[in-house]
Amino acid sequence: YRAVAESYGVEVEPQLFQYSTLADALADAADYVDAQIVFAALPHSPIPFLYRFHCWLLRRRLAQTDRQLHLFERRRQSGQWTPAIFVPATRQPISHH
């Protein structure tokens, strides 16, 4: 991640944080550095609902301080992480009949 950030001219300074969950760590780190946008990869759970719930919870917590969350998604075929993110649509697509 460091190389990607630096290739875009973003300053990287590693920080150590104590946390109980990754979602808590991400939200606390965003508060600490006053980030407007957080790019993250959350671990998937064997229970699909639990993964979606953690994503929702983190997105909600970040939104309380006007921060955006963009999640890196795992490729279904290979199981490898990709630099692609899912960005929800801000409005409904126009339907052509």
N, C-alpha and C positions, 0 to 999 in steps of 0.2 A: 504494500500500500504506500509505503514511503516513496518508492521510485515513481509511482503514478502521480502522487501529489506534487513531487518536485518537478516532474516533467511539465506540469501545468503552472509552475511558478508559485506553488503554495508552500509557505513555510511550514516545516514539520518540526515539532519539538516534543519528543516522547515524555509522558508524565505517568507516574505510578499512582494508581487508585485502589483502595480497598473497597470491595463490594460483595454483596451477597448474590446478586444476579447480574447477568450481562446487561439486561435492559436498564437496571438501576445505574450501572457504571456508565453506560452511554448517556443517559439523561444527566447524571451528575457532571460528567466530563463536558457536555455541551453547555451546562450552566457555568462551569469553571472558566471555559475559554470564550464564553458568550458567542457560541456558534449560532448562525442563522439556519444552517442546513446540516443535517447529519446523514452521512452515508454509512450503512452498516450491513453486516451479514449476521443474522440471528440463526442459531442452530435449530435445525428441524427436530420435531418431536415425533416419536412413533404414533402419537395421537394427533392427527391433523388439527383438531379443534384447539389443542393447547398451543400449537405454533401460531395459529391465527389470533388467538387470544393475546399472546405475548406481543405480537406485532401491533395489535389494536391498543394494548395498554401503553406501549412505548410511544406510539404515535399520539395518543391522547395526552400523555404526560408532557411530551415535547410541545404540543400545540398549546398547552396552558401557558407557556412562556413564548408563544409566537415563533416556534421553531418547526422546521419541516423535516420529515424523515423520508429517506429514499433507501429502500432495501435492495441489496445485491441478491439476486435469485440464483438458485442452484439449477443447473440444466437437468432436466428429468432423465434424459438418455444416459448421460455419462456420470452423473453425480458430482461433477466438478463445478466449482464456483466460476462465475463469469463476471466481467465488468459491466454487464447489463443491469439495468434497474427497472423496476416497475413504477411508473408514474401514473397515478389514477387520473382519469379524465376530469376536467373541471366542469364540463357540461355534456349533456347527452348528444350522441352523434345524430346527424340529420338523416332521417329515413326517407329513401326514395321509393315510391310505389309505382 
